[in-house]
C-alpha cells in the first residue's frame, strides 16, 4: 500500500485508488518501490542509482533527478500533500 487506499500493481506498472489510476514507466515504478522499501527514511542518491539503474555513478548525471521529478508530478497530481521529500545534501524520503 502506498498511501491510504492506494494499491500497487507491478504487472501493469500502475498504482490505483478506486477509479484513479497512475501509469508509471518501469524506472519510475522501480524508484517508487525502492522508496517504499525505505519509507520514512532518508535514502542517498548512490543507493537509489545502484538499486534502480544498477550502476555506480562516477560522472555527473541528472538521470535520477529527472525520474524523481516525473514521479513526483504523477503522484502529486492525485494527492494534496507532498509524498517525496528532498533532504538537501542527504537524499530523498518517502513520507507515508
Long-range contacts (C-beta under 8 A, 24 or more apart in sequence): 2-32, 2-36, 2-96, 3-79, 3-83, 3-96, 8-32, 8-33, 8-36, 17-78, 20-78, 22-74, 22-75, 22-78, 24-71, 24-74, 25-70, 27-52, 27-53, 27-67, 28-67, 28-70, 28-71, 28-74, 31-67, 31-68, 31-71, 32-71, 35-84, 35-92, 35-93, 35-94, 36-94, 36-96, 38-94, 39-94, 39-96, 40-93, 40-94, 40-95, 40-96, 41-93, 42-87, 42-90, 42-91, 42-92, 42-93, 43-91, 43-92, 43-93, 44-90, 44-91, 45-91, 45-92, 47-91, 48-91, 48-92, 68-92
